[in-house]
């Protein structure tokens, strides 16, 4: 593809786009740190103390301890549930369980202590949502899902996305050759003809270069996949993807890939791991529905050398898996803190939960098995991003996750596959042995959305070059030192079942 620098129009007043300045979505009061979350939690504690009060001797000796036991029981159940469902990897902060317990305590105190003066009842009623808000803030500080009040408001109210417009406007702009100083995001309803997968509306980012000619140039495409609990818009709202891509395009004469933000779950909490199984034929949707639709609808390149995948957390696992399973469709990937392979707990739990007990299906989607069976790859490359602040994982534990196996977006801490650092090193070593050019790149941060945003920003120049974006130079993967050590025998598919990390 020929490199073209696109004249970019600054005046966008004649076009009704929802967000001409995507940076606005990143400004505002922080929900991750600073005075606001701390103040809200202090207010919650003060109101809870007012609701409890000193009251009568019977209240202090009977109902107050009962309320405390209810809170402890709810916190313990929540901890057990997160652990048992394989949602963990980056251990949850103690504050999450404390606030979960306080929420249960506040609700119990409201019910058991309803008799009393009016102002105390009002405080008891207010304490429940305030403690739940404190729990939400603790959860958010862990995963970074809502970095600011503005992002939270837009997400919860389904507000406009950065750069969002509609298909009719996009088509009119393209035919007229109207090029803005940023890309455009359009919602698409992709037919599930091949997969039958029931999914939500997906999103496509079109760079300025796409509008510069009619028909549009055959640009490369990058598929964007979010984590286990997700919406297709997460990379745009929480991950700041539109602003990152806009900045990249502006520094490269309007050139950037087309990006498609896919639905890998069908609903917010449906953990599919991008496989074909009892939770939906997601692999077929992404490869047989999405890829041909994007190529046909937007005139993009069908050459696998021009297709890449970026995935965060579960999406990182998907990025590796889809690429090694389908080198005829994809050639490059960025795996941000993904796992050793698709999983929903231990190996036995994964086979039951994802594949309905079909062990052969597990092997079909296990990257280690797939790479080994495929043999040498040609023209495939990958960026494995790992967190430098990842928790210490405990190796060699059988069965389910241990006491430390907690963390949302998360992963079981027990066992090799749940350790994203070891998974990255193992998969990259195996990949290199089979012709895949890859690097394991440490990045400062925890297993949260800010990490995903930082990695995407850092990896985009490499990825855009790897998928042969016009006007973008091809650059090598980062030199991160010695090659990863080969995967230990215990990590091979034939090993005894071990926890696969969430």
N, C-alpha and C positions, 0 to 999 in steps of 0.2 A: 504493500500500500504506500502510495506517495505521500510524503510529508507535506502538509499544507498548513500555513498560518492563516487563521481566519480573522478578517476584520470584525471586531466586536463592537456592537452598538451600545452606547451608554444610555441613550434615551429609551426607556422601556414603558413610558406612560401609556402607550397605545395598546399594550397587551395586559390583560387582566390576570396576572400571575398572583398566586397567593403569598409568595414570599420572595421579594426582589433582593432582600438582604438577609441571607440565611444565618448570618452571624447573630442576629437578634435572638435566635432560639437558644443560644448558649449563655446569654447574659441573664442576670437576675440573682436572686438570693439563693445561696447554696443550701442544698438539703443534705450534703455529705459532711460538712464541717462548718465551723463558725458559730455565730451567736444564735441563729434561728433554731436549729434542732435542739441545742442545749436549753434555750429559753423555754421552748414548748415542753420539754421533758421536765424541767423544774416546775413549771406551772402545773403539770399533771400530778407530780408528787405532792405539791402543796394542797391542791384540791382533794386528792385522795386522803391526806392527813386530816383535812377538815371534815371529810365525809365519815371517817372512822371515829374521830373524837374519843373522849375518855369514857363517856356514857356510864352505864350502870355496871355494878359488880358482875352480874350475870352475863352481860355483853362481853366484858373483858375476859371472863373465865371460860365461857362456853362458845359464844357465837364468833368472837374474834379469832380464836384458835381454829374453829371450823373453817372460817373463810380463808385463813392462811393455808390450811391443809388442801382446800380446793385449789388455791393458786398453785401450790407445789405440785399437785397431781396433774393439773393442766400443763404446766411447764415440762414435767417429766414425760407426759404423753406426747407433747409436741416434739421433744428431743428424740423420743423413741421412733415416732412416725417418720421424721426426716431421715433418721438412720436406716430404718427398715425398708424405706422406699428407694434407697440408693440415690439420694439427692445430694450427697455430701462429698466434699473434698477439701475445700478451703474452710477450716473449722469456723463455725459460727462464733461471733463474739459472745462473751458471757452476758452482755447487756441484752441480747435478744431473748435469752431464756428468762432473765430477770423481768423484763417487761412483759413477756408472755405470762409469767406467774402473777405479776401485778394486775394484769388485765383480768385474769380469773378471780383474783382476790377482790378486785373492785366490784365485779359483777356479783359475787357471792355476798359481799358486804351490803350491796344495794338491796338484795332480796331479803337477807336475814335481818338487816337493820333498818327496814323501811319505817318502822314505828319510831317516831321522834319528832323533833321540831322541824318546821317546814324548811328552813334554810339548810339544815343538814341533809334533808332528802334531796334538795336541789343540788347540793354539792355531790352527793352520791350518784345522782343521775349523770352529772357532768363528768365525774371521774372515770366512768366506763369508756366513753369515746376518747377521752384524753389519754388514758392508758393504752388503748388500742392504737392511737396515733403514735404514742411513744414506741410501741412494738413495731409499727410500720417504719418509723425513723431508724430504729436499730437494724431492721432488716435491710432497709435501703442503704445504710452505711456499710453494710456487708457486701452487697452486690452492685451498688452504684447505679441502679436502674433509673432513678430520677435524680440527675445531678443538680437541677435547679427547680425552683418553684414553677418557672415558665414551662419547662419541659414536662413536669408532672401535670400541670394544668392542661397542656395541649394533648398529652397522652390520655388522660382520664376523660376529657371532654371531646376526644376525637377532633381536635383542632387541626387547622391546616398544617401540612407538612412544609418543610423548607423547599422552595423552588416548585411547589405543587401547581399543576395546571390540569387541563383536561385534554382528552385525545383530539377533540375537534380543533382546539386552539393549536395544539402541537402540529397537527397535519396542515393547518392553514399557514402557520409560520414556516414550516419546512418548504411548502410549495412556493411561498413568497421569498424564500431565502433570507428571512429575518433572523439575524443572529444576535442573541443577547449577551450580556457580560457574565452570564452564568448558565448552567444547564437547566433542564426542566424535568420534573418528576411527574409521571402520569400513572394513574391506577389502571390496571388491566384485569380482565376476567378471563383467565386462560382455560379453555375447555379441557376436561379430564377424560378425553376420549380414550386414551391408551391405558390410563391407570385406574379410573373410576374413583379417584381420591377426592373426597369432599373437602375443599379448601376455601380459604378466605381470599379476598381480592389481593393481588400482588402488585408490585410497583416497579417501574422502570425509570432509570435516570438516563436522559439523553444529553450528551455534552454539546457545547456550542458547535463543534465541528459537524455534528449530524445535520444541522440546519443549513449548512453552507452550500449544498448542492441538491439538485433534484434530477434523478433519484438520489437518496442519501448514500454516502460512501459505505462500503462494507467494513464497518468498524469491528474491532474485537469486542468481546463481551466478558464480563465478570459476574458470576453468580454469587450473591451475598446470602449467607445463612446465619441466623442468630442462634442463641442458646436454647436450652431445654424448655424453659418457660418463655414464650415469645409471641410477638406479632410480626407480620412482614415489615412493619414500619419501624421496628426497634433500631435497626442500624441507622435510620435517618433521624429519629427523634433522640434516642439515647446515645447512639454511637457517633453522631455528628457527621455522618458520611457525606451528606450533600455539600456542606461547607468545605470539607477536606477535598472532595473531588473538584469542586469549583475552583479552589485555590490552585490545585494542580493544573487544571485545564488553563487557567489564566496565565500560568507561568510557562505553558507550552503552546501558546498560540491558539487556544481553544480546543486543543486535542486532548482526548481522554477516551477510555473505553466506554461502551454502554454498560450500565450496571442493572441487573435484575434482582430485586429483593423478594425472595421467594417465601412461600409458606411451607414450612417443613413439619407443621403439627396439625393444622386444621382447626385447632383450638389452642387456647393459651397454655394449658397444662397437659397436652397430649404428647408424651415423650416418645417419638417415633424412631429416633436415631437415624432417620433418612433411609430406612430399610423397607423392604416389602414384607409385611407381616400383619398380625392381627390388629394393629393400630392404624393400618392404612398402607397402601402401595405407594409410599413416598418416593422411593428410588425411581419407580416408573414415572411418577409425576414429574420429577425434576429432569429426567433424561429423555422421556418420550413425549411429554406434554410441553414443558417449558422451553426446552432448547429449540425444537422446530417452530414453535409459535413465535419466539423472539426473532428468529432468523427470517421468518416469513413476514411478520408484521412490521419489522423495523429495518429490514434489508441488511442485517448484520452478516458477518462472515460465518460460514458453517465449517471452516477449516478448524480442526481441533487445536492447531497451533495458535489460534486466535481466541481460545476460550480458557478461562481460569475460574477458580473458586476461592472465595474467602469465607472462613467460618470461625466463629467464636464459641469456645466451650464445646457443647454438643455439636455445634456447627463446624468446629475444627475437625472433629472426628469424621463428620460427613464429608468435609472437603477432601481429606486424604482418601477415604473409602471410595467416593465417587470417581476420583481421578484414577486411582489404580485399577478400579473395576472397569472404567470406560476411557482408556487412552484414545479411543477412536472419537471421543467427544471433547475431552479436556486435556490440557497439557501442563497447566501450572496451578499451584494451590498455595494458600497461606493458611496454616493450621495454628490458630491461637488457643493454646492451652487445651487441646483436645485430648482424647483418651487413646488407649491402645487399639480400641475397636468399639463398635456399637455395643452398648451395654445398658442394663437396667438393674444392676446389683451384681450378685455372683454370676458365674457362668450358667449354673442351673436356673437361677432366677431369670437371667436374660433370655435363655432359650424358651422358658415358659411364658414370660411377659411379652417379648417381642415377636416370637416365632410360633407361639402356640404349641411348644414342645418339640418342634422340628429341629433336631440337632444339625441336619444337613444344611438347613437354611442359615444357621449360625455360621457354619464354615464358609458358606457362599459369600457372606458379607464381612468376614473377618479379614482385615487388611494384610495381616501376616500370612495367612493362608493364601490369599489372592496373589500377593506379590511373589511368593515362593512358587506357586503353581504357574503363574504367567511367565516367569523368567525375565530375561533382559527387556527393559523398556527403552524406547528411543524418543528423545525430545521432551521428556517429562522432567519437571523441576518443582521444588517445593521449599517453602520457608516455614520451619517449625518454630513458633514463638513460645517461650516458656517464661513463667513468672519467677523473678529472683526472690520474691517474698512468699513463695509457695510453702505450705506447712510441711514439716517433717513427716514422711510416710513410714509406716511400719511394714516391713516385708515379711513374707513367709507365714502370714496368718491365714488359716483356713476358715471356711465358713463365711458368715456375714461380716459386715464392717464392725470394727471395734468401737470403743467408746469415743474415739477421736474422729469417727467417720461422720462428720457433720459439716455441711456447707452447701449453700444453695447454688444452683447453676452447676452444681456441685458434683461431687465425686465421692465414692467410698474411699476412705483413707487406707483401708487395709488392702494388701495385695499389689502386685506389680502394675496391673493395667490401670489402676486408679491414680497412679503417680504420673502426672503429665510430663514431668521432666524425664523420667525413665522411659515413658512411652515415646516421647519425641526422639530421644537418643537411640532407642531400639529400632523404631521405624525408619529413622534416617539411615542408620547403619545398614539395615536390611535393604533399604531403597538404593543406597550407593552400590551395594554389592550386586544390584540388579539394574544398573544403568540410570537410576534416578539421581539427578543433580540436586542436592539439598543441603541445608544448613540449619543447625539448631541455634536460635538467636535468643539469648537471655534479655529480658526486658524488666525494668524496675516496676514493681506494682504487685497488687494482690490479684486474686481470681475474681475480677469484677469488670464492669463496663469501661471504666477509665483505662484499664489495661488494654481492652480490645480497641478502644479509640486510638491509643498511642501506637499500638502495633500497626494498625491499618495505615496511619499516617506515615510511619517509618517504612512500611513494606510497599506502599503504592508505587513509588518510582521504579522499584525493581519489577513489580508485577506488571505495570503498564508496558515496560520494555519487553518483558518475557512474552506477553501476548501480542507483541508487534504493533503497538499503537503508533499510528503515523505521527512523525515529529517528536517521538520520544526515544532517546537512546537506550540501547540494551546495556544493562550494567550487571556485573556479577553479583552473586549472593554475598552477603557479608562474610568476611573471613573471621570465624569465631574460634580459631585455634585447631587443635588436633581433631581428627575425625572421631565421631562417637564410636564407642566400643561396640562390637557386635552384640546382638541380643543374647542373653544367657539362655541356656537350654530350657530352663524352667519356664521361660516365657513363651515357648513354642506352643502351637495349638494342641499338640499331643500331650502336653503336660496335664497333671491332675487339675481338676477344676479349681479355679482360684477366683477371688472377688475381682470383678472387672471394673470397679470404680464407676462412679456416677459422674 
